[in-house]
Amino acid sequence: MRIPLAAILALTFVATALCQRQPAPFYEDTNNIPVSPEVHADRRVTFRLYAPKASEVLLMGSPGILEAIKKPMPLERGDKGVWSLTVGPLDPGFYTYGYAIDGGLRMPDPSNPNLEQRRWGPTSLFVVPGESKAVFEERQVPHGTVHVSFYDSPNLKTQRSFYVYTPPGYEAGKRKYPVLYLLHGNGQIEASWTWTGRANVILDNLIADGKVKPMIVVMPYGHVGREIKTPASAPANPGADMASIEKELLTGVKPLVESKYRVLTDRNHRAIGGLSMGAAQSLQIGLHNLDQFAYIAAFSGGGNRAEWEKADASMLNRKLKVLWLGCGTEDFAYPGVKSMHDLLTSKDVKHVWNESGAGHSWPNWQVYLSKYAPLLFRD
Amino acid sequence: MRIPLAAILALTFVATALCQRQPAPFYEDTNNIPVSPEVHADRRVTFRLYAPKASEVLLMGSPGILEAIKKPMPLERGDKGVWSLTVGPLDPGFYTYGYAIDGGLRMPDPSNPNLEQRRWGPTSLFVVPGESKAVFEERQVPHGTVHVSFYDSPNLKTQRSFYVYTPPGYEAGKRKYPVLYLLHGNGQIEASWTWTGRANVILDNLIADGKVKPMIVVMPYGHVGREIKTPASAPANPGADMASIEKELLTGVKPLVESKYRVLTDRNHRAIGGLSMGAAQSLQIGLHNLDQFAYIAAFSGGGNRAEWEKADASMLNRKLKVLWLGCGTEDFAYPGVKSMHDLLTSKDVKHVWNESGAGHSWPNWQVYLSKYAPLLFRD
């Protein structure tokens, strides 16, 4: 049988079109994917969700958006099962959010490709641009590269990975760079500082403006496990986990970084810092290893105060070039971080105390990074 | 006022514990995050979702899991609003899935950190291990690195990125490598071949086994836009998008790859291949640029048949070292790809025809990559 060319062409066109247009069957009707969020020119934002049989859809914010909307807000049911809500105008900035359905089910926005991936419970992201670019907004400047390095941990008997930011021009050059170990918070993952926090964009911008020394940033994974193995996601023994993470950073991650990337290996060119759980880790790992780190930062998290009580103030002042603490006044962690600041003050330990507004959220951590990084590796 | 040390310690302990344990408020009750999926030793898999007020929760599979369960399957409502379902035993392999709530709302599994990120509509992933490791399963072999390279596209007037796999030892060496441009499907993103398809794991394993020549793999973004701008997510003019993507690959991505990474730049060391929409792109870009590509592969997608009708068979046979077509017999794209195979056969154009079972899904694409890569750069 000979098939007419026209028929072949028609069939091919349809098949090609299908290949180009066919989504996975899971979301097979693209009409079920409304535009969301839609950031309007006047900085109002419209959220939409297709949920034809839901009885309630609430917009839930992480602290960033909660400060704008103050409390969960109901979407209104519209035609064809699409719920919607317009909020704002919002301040220019960086927001995370999700939906709560019928008082229980939580989910990210299926329309939005910008996801905060987490150990569990992904949420969604969007940016409201302002008149001038925020430090986390992409600009046409030279861009660094984000690397994902995989390794088999002899300590933890599993494959793990860490993210690495190398500054613009790294690939073409030969020089060595100072290194910042930047740690994430509970529930977050090694990708969080780049894919959510945009640390790479912040560094690109600050390097382009001459405000920070070009540096390599290493972002390891800060939990012992990955998947949820028990109904309660918190570790049975956070202290043991902390010790494991300290050992992993020093004996698993650091030697690999120093063999694979062109980094300076003296303490004056090595810094550590982190947010929330990563702040506690940074304070502990830094204090235990002052021969290895000349810079320590804690964003929105306190440390083991008993250890810092015991530490010799003059030794800390001699060893640490920068000790940096920051917290928002609305943050649940504020009392702990403030008490660490008070302790350091009472001991006459030199440190930077950065009290800001707002709470336990990425907008604070992005600003803290943009304040800490310029202080690093200045001499 | 002097605060007793014991009180400070207690407060600090609580604050530290909070920082370590406090999830984002969006998912603040960790009891709402049951273990899911739980892959049992006998290869049965239990799915769980907290949805206290839902009236129906269905397990939806992409083709991989649909072949195992045949159709969407209801979860059963249990105590405290947690729905659950146990399926299987499933064949060892790689599965994607999600939930459909009350007949409309689609969502990934909030308990599962392994997400397939897409342009819209994230889904969830899991692996059922077999007695021997599948090609996409991590082994303790030397690992390559995944890079994310950001650039400002002069063609498309926006920042874009491409992923790059470099083989084990790349950082410490000086040699140049051949390069495979590996393209994703519709709805997918530049991260899909690594984070979903595990191309980096596949390459690590095949390189360790001596089955493929160490190579660099470049995974660009195959859509013109990112967010959904209109209710219909498909481009208004797929043909114009295809031309834009061809131009972007050749004038945006390729020069950057060749300046930033140590790649060989002659046609005999440059290959292209892709899945679904990326198959159509590979066939078109390859055919239009035979002076630049000596290898072309189409996984589960056909090309512009009219162009291949016109092409000179002896020229194709002289220029192309490998032309590789693969499709599953249950794939909606099968008629189109099979018709391309028949056309090439009728024209006596040398090519590999790899007909497999199953459909339009990652398990096929992972196997196709593991069959195509060993044929590359052999002379």
HADDOCK unambig.tbl for C-alpha pairs under 7 A between the chains (distance, minus, plus):
assign (segid A and resid 9 and name CA) (segid B and resid 305 and name CA) 6.72 0.50 0.50
assign (segid A and resid 9 and name CA) (segid B and resid 306 and name CA) 6.80 0.50 0.50
assign (segid A and resid 11 and name CA) (segid B and resid 336 and name CA) 6.70 0.50 0.50
assign (segid A and resid 12 and name CA) (segid B and resid 305 and name CA) 6.50 0.50 0.50
assign (segid A and resid 12 and name CA) (segid B and resid 336 and name CA) 5.23 0.50 0.50
assign (segid A and resid 15 and name CA) (segid B and resid 302 and name CA) 6.99 0.50 0.50
assign (segid A and resid 15 and name CA) (segid B and resid 333 and name CA) 5.69 0.50 0.50
assign (segid A and resid 15 and name CA) (segid B and resid 336 and name CA) 5.16 0.50 0.50
assign (segid A and resid 16 and name CA) (segid B and resid 280 and name CA) 6.87 0.50 0.50
assign (segid A and resid 16 and name CA) (segid B and resid 301 and name CA) 6.81 0.50 0.50
assign (segid A and resid 16 and name CA) (segid B and resid 302 and name CA) 5.80 0.50 0.50
assign (segid A and resid 16 and name CA) (segid B and resid 303 and name CA) 6.47 0.50 0.50
assign (segid A and resid 19 and name CA) (segid B and resid 276 and name CA) 4.98 0.50 0.50
assign (segid A and resid 19 and name CA) (segid B and resid 277 and name CA) 5.10 0.50 0.50
assign (segid A and resid 19 and name CA) (segid B and resid 301 and name CA) 5.90 0.50 0.50
assign (segid A and resid 19 and name CA) (segid B and resid 333 and name CA) 6.49 0.50 0.50
assign (segid A and resid 20 and name CA) (segid B and resid 186 and name CA) 5.49 0.50 0.50
assign (segid A and resid 20 and name CA) (segid B and resid 276 and name CA) 6.70 0.50 0.50
assign (segid A and resid 20 and name CA) (segid B and resid 277 and name CA) 4.37 0.50 0.50
assign (segid A and resid 21 and name CA) (segid B and resid 186 and name CA) 6.06 0.50 0.50
assign (segid A and resid 21 and name CA) (segid B and resid 234 and name CA) 5.98 0.50 0.50
assign (segid A and resid 22 and name CA) (segid B and resid 186 and name CA) 6.84 0.50 0.50
assign (segid A and resid 23 and name CA) (segid B and resid 186 and name CA) 6.50 0.50 0.50
assign (segid A and resid 23 and name CA) (segid B and resid 187 and name CA) 6.16 0.50 0.50
assign (segid A and resid 24 and name CA) (segid B and resid 62 and name CA) 6.34 0.50 0.50
assign (segid A and resid 25 and name CA) (segid B and resid 62 and name CA) 5.90 0.50 0.50
assign (segid A and resid 26 and name CA) (segid B and resid 60 and name CA) 6.26 0.50 0.50
assign (segid A and resid 26 and name CA) (segid B and resid 61 and name CA) 6.45 0.50 0.50
assign (segid A and resid 26 and name CA) (segid B and resid 62 and name CA) 5.86 0.50 0.50
assign (segid A and resid 27 and name CA) (segid B and resid 121 and name CA) 6.67 0.50 0.50
assign (segid A and resid 30 and name CA) (segid B and resid 232 and name CA) 6.19 0.50 0.50
assign (segid A and resid 30 and name CA) (segid B and resid 233 and name CA) 6.58 0.50 0.50
assign (segid A and resid 31 and name CA) (segid B and resid 231 and name CA) 6.49 0.50 0.50
assign (segid A and resid 31 and name CA) (segid B and resid 232 and name CA) 6.42 0.50 0.50
assign (segid A and resid 33 and name CA) (segid B and resid 231 and name CA) 6.96 0.50 0.50
assign (segid A and resid 34 and name CA) (segid B and resid 231 and name CA) 5.28 0.50 0.50
assign (segid A and resid 35 and name CA) (segid B and resid 228 and name CA) 5.86 0.50 0.50
assign (segid A and resid 35 and name CA) (segid B and resid 229 and name CA) 6.42 0.50 0.50
assign (segid A and resid 35 and name CA) (segid B and resid 230 and name CA) 6.38 0.50 0.50
assign (segid A and resid 35 and name CA) (segid B and resid 231 and name CA) 5.79 0.50 0.50
assign (segid A and resid 50 and name CA) (segid B and resid 105 and name CA) 6.19 0.50 0.50
assign (segid A and resid 51 and name CA) (segid B and resid 104 and name CA) 5.60 0.50 0.50
assign (segid A and resid 51 and name CA) (segid B and resid 105 and name CA) 4.74 0.50 0.50
assign (segid A and resid 52 and name CA) (segid B and resid 104 and name CA) 5.77 0.50 0.50
assign (segid A and resid 53 and name CA) (segid B and resid 102 and name CA) 5.82 0.50 0.50
assign (segid A and resid 53 and name CA) (segid B and resid 104 and name CA) 6.84 0.50 0.50
assign (segid A and resid 60 and name CA) (segid B and resid 26 and name CA) 6.25 0.50 0.50
assign (segid A and resid 61 and name CA) (segid B and resid 26 and name CA) 6.40 0.50 0.50
assign (segid A and resid 62 and name CA) (segid B and resid 24 and name CA) 6.27 0.50 0.50
assign (segid A and resid 62 and name CA) (segid B and resid 25 and name CA) 5.90 0.50 0.50
assign (segid A and resid 62 and name CA) (segid B and resid 26 and name CA) 5.80 0.50 0.50
assign (segid A and resid 102 and name CA) (segid B and resid 53 and name CA) 5.80 0.50 0.50
assign (segid A and resid 104 and name CA) (segid B and resid 51 and name CA) 5.62 0.50 0.50
assign (segid A and resid 104 and name CA) (segid B and resid 52 and name CA) 5.80 0.50 0.50
assign (segid A and resid 104 and name CA) (segid B and resid 53 and name CA) 6.89 0.50 0.50
assign (segid A and resid 105 and name CA) (segid B and resid 50 and name CA) 6.18 0.50 0.50
assign (segid A and resid 105 and name CA) (segid B and resid 51 and name CA) 4.74 0.50 0.50
assign (segid A and resid 107 and name CA) (segid B and resid 107 and name CA) 6.86 0.50 0.50
assign (segid A and resid 107 and name CA) (segid B and resid 110 and name CA) 6.79 0.50 0.50
assign (segid A and resid 110 and name CA) (segid B and resid 107 and name CA) 6.80 0.50 0.50
assign (segid A and resid 110 and name CA) (segid B and resid 120 and name CA) 6.02 0.50 0.50
assign (segid A and resid 110 and name CA) (segid B and resid 121 and name CA) 4.61 0.50 0.50
assign (segid A and resid 110 and name CA) (segid B and resid 122 and name CA) 6.43 0.50 0.50
assign (segid A and resid 111 and name CA) (segid B and resid 120 and name CA) 5.02 0.50 0.50
assign (segid A and resid 111 and name CA) (segid B and resid 121 and name CA) 6.05 0.50 0.50
assign (segid A and resid 112 and name CA) (segid B and resid 120 and name CA) 5.79 0.50 0.50
assign (segid A and resid 112 and name CA) (segid B and resid 227 and name CA) 6.90 0.50 0.50
assign (segid A and resid 113 and name CA) (segid B and resid 118 and name CA) 6.26 0.50 0.50
assign (segid A and resid 113 and name CA) (segid B and resid 119 and name CA) 5.06 0.50 0.50
assign (segid A and resid 113 and name CA) (segid B and resid 120 and name CA) 5.08 0.50 0.50
assign (segid A and resid 113 and name CA) (segid B and resid 227 and name CA) 6.56 0.50 0.50
assign (segid A and resid 118 and name CA) (segid B and resid 113 and name CA) 6.25 0.50 0.50
assign (segid A and resid 119 and name CA) (segid B and resid 113 and name CA) 5.07 0.50 0.50
assign (segid A and resid 120 and name CA) (segid B and resid 110 and name CA) 6.02 0.50 0.50
assign (segid A and resid 120 and name CA) (segid B and resid 111 and name CA) 5.02 0.50 0.50
assign (segid A and resid 120 and name CA) (segid B and resid 112 and name CA) 5.79 0.50 0.50
assign (segid A and resid 120 and name CA) (segid B and resid 113 and name CA) 5.08 0.50 0.50
assign (segid A and resid 121 and name CA) (segid B and resid 27 and name CA) 6.66 0.50 0.50
assign (segid A and resid 121 and name CA) (segid B and resid 110 and name CA) 4.59 0.50 0.50
assign (segid A and resid 121 and name CA) (segid B and resid 111 and name CA) 6.05 0.50 0.50
assign (segid A and resid 122 and name CA) (segid B and resid 110 and name CA) 6.42 0.50 0.50
assign (segid A and resid 140 and name CA) (segid B and resid 152 and name CA) 6.52 0.50 0.50
assign (segid A and resid 143 and name CA) (segid B and resid 150 and name CA) 6.08 0.50 0.50
assign (segid A and resid 143 and name CA) (segid B and resid 151 and name CA) 6.72 0.50 0.50
assign (segid A and resid 145 and name CA) (segid B and resid 147 and name CA) 6.76 0.50 0.50
assign (segid A and resid 145 and name CA) (segid B and resid 148 and name CA) 5.84 0.50 0.50
assign (segid A and resid 145 and name CA) (segid B and resid 149 and name CA) 5.17 0.50 0.50
assign (segid A and resid 145 and name CA) (segid B and resid 150 and name CA) 6.79 0.50 0.50
assign (segid A and resid 146 and name CA) (segid B and resid 147 and name CA) 5.67 0.50 0.50
assign (segid A and resid 146 and name CA) (segid B and resid 148 and name CA) 5.03 0.50 0.50
assign (segid A and resid 146 and name CA) (segid B and resid 149 and name CA) 6.80 0.50 0.50
assign (segid A and resid 147 and name CA) (segid B and resid 145 and name CA) 6.77 0.50 0.50
assign (segid A and resid 147 and name CA) (segid B and resid 146 and name CA) 5.68 0.50 0.50
assign (segid A and resid 147 and name CA) (segid B and resid 147 and name CA) 4.27 0.50 0.50
assign (segid A and resid 147 and name CA) (segid B and resid 148 and name CA) 6.18 0.50 0.50
assign (segid A and resid 148 and name CA) (segid B and resid 145 and name CA) 5.83 0.50 0.50
assign (segid A and resid 148 and name CA) (segid B and resid 146 and name CA) 5.03 0.50 0.50
assign (segid A and resid 148 and name CA) (segid B and resid 147 and name CA) 6.18 0.50 0.50
assign (segid A and resid 149 and name CA) (segid B and resid 145 and name CA) 5.17 0.50 0.50
assign (segid A and resid 149 and name CA) (segid B and resid 146 and name CA) 6.79 0.50 0.50
assign (segid A and resid 150 and name CA) (segid B and resid 143 and name CA) 6.11 0.50 0.50
assign (segid A and resid 150 and name CA) (segid B and resid 145 and name CA) 6.80 0.50 0.50
assign (segid A and resid 151 and name CA) (segid B and resid 143 and name CA) 6.74 0.50 0.50
assign (segid A and resid 152 and name CA) (segid B and resid 140 and name CA) 6.54 0.50 0.50
assign (segid A and resid 171 and name CA) (segid B and resid 260 and name CA) 6.04 0.50 0.50
assign (segid A and resid 172 and name CA) (segid B and resid 260 and name CA) 6.68 0.50 0.50
assign (segid A and resid 186 and name CA) (segid B and resid 20 and name CA) 5.56 0.50 0.50
assign (segid A and resid 186 and name CA) (segid B and resid 21 and name CA) 6.07 0.50 0.50
assign (segid A and resid 186 and name CA) (segid B and resid 22 and name CA) 6.85 0.50 0.50
assign (segid A and resid 186 and name CA) (segid B and resid 23 and name CA) 6.47 0.50 0.50
assign (segid A and resid 187 and name CA) (segid B and resid 23 and name CA) 6.17 0.50 0.50
assign (segid A and resid 227 and name CA) (segid B and resid 112 and name CA) 6.92 0.50 0.50
assign (segid A and resid 227 and name CA) (segid B and resid 113 and name CA) 6.57 0.50 0.50
assign (segid A and resid 228 and name CA) (segid B and resid 35 and name CA) 5.86 0.50 0.50
assign (segid A and resid 229 and name CA) (segid B and resid 35 and name CA) 6.45 0.50 0.50
assign (segid A and resid 230 and name CA) (segid B and resid 35 and name CA) 6.41 0.50 0.50
assign (segid A and resid 231 and name CA) (segid B and resid 31 and name CA) 6.52 0.50 0.50
assign (segid A and resid 231 and name CA) (segid B and resid 33 and name CA) 7.00 0.50 0.50
assign (segid A and resid 231 and name CA) (segid B and resid 34 and name CA) 5.31 0.50 0.50
assign (segid A and resid 231 and name CA) (segid B and resid 35 and name CA) 5.81 0.50 0.50
assign (segid A and resid 232 and name CA) (segid B and resid 30 and name CA) 6.21 0.50 0.50
assign (segid A and resid 232 and name CA) (segid B and resid 31 and name CA) 6.47 0.50 0.50
assign (segid A and resid 233 and name CA) (segid B and resid 30 and name CA) 6.57 0.50 0.50
assign (segid A and resid 234 and name CA) (segid B and resid 21 and name CA) 6.03 0.50 0.50
assign (segid A and resid 260 and name CA) (segid B and resid 171 and name CA) 6.06 0.50 0.50
assign (segid A and resid 260 and name CA) (segid B and resid 172 and name CA) 6.72 0.50 0.50
assign (segid A and resid 276 and name CA) (segid B and resid 19 and name CA) 4.98 0.50 0.50
assign (segid A and resid 276 and name CA) (segid B and resid 20 and name CA) 6.66 0.50 0.50
assign (segid A and resid 277 and name CA) (segid B and resid 19 and name CA) 5.13 0.50 0.50
assign (segid A and resid 277 and name CA) (segid B and resid 20 and name CA) 4.34 0.50 0.50
assign (segid A and resid 280 and name CA) (segid B and resid 16 and name CA) 6.91 0.50 0.50
assign (segid A and resid 301 and name CA) (segid B and resid 16 and name CA) 6.78 0.50 0.50
assign (segid A and resid 301 and name CA) (segid B and resid 19 and name CA) 5.87 0.50 0.50
assign (segid A and resid 302 and name CA) (segid B and resid 16 and name CA) 5.77 0.50 0.50
assign (segid A and resid 303 and name CA) (segid B and resid 16 and name CA) 6.49 0.50 0.50
assign (segid A and resid 305 and name CA) (segid B and resid 9 and name CA) 6.72 0.50 0.50
assign (segid A and resid 305 and name CA) (segid B and resid 12 and name CA) 6.54 0.50 0.50
assign (segid A and resid 306 and name CA) (segid B and resid 9 and name CA) 6.86 0.50 0.50
assign (segid A and resid 333 and name CA) (segid B and resid 15 and name CA) 5.66 0.50 0.50
assign (segid A and resid 333 and name CA) (segid B and resid 19 and name CA) 6.46 0.50 0.50
assign (segid A and resid 336 and name CA) (segid B and resid 11 and name CA) 6.71 0.50 0.50
assign (segid A and resid 336 and name CA) (segid B and resid 12 and name CA) 5.16 0.50 0.50
assign (segid A and resid 336 and name CA) (segid B and resid 15 and name CA) 5.12 0.50 0.50
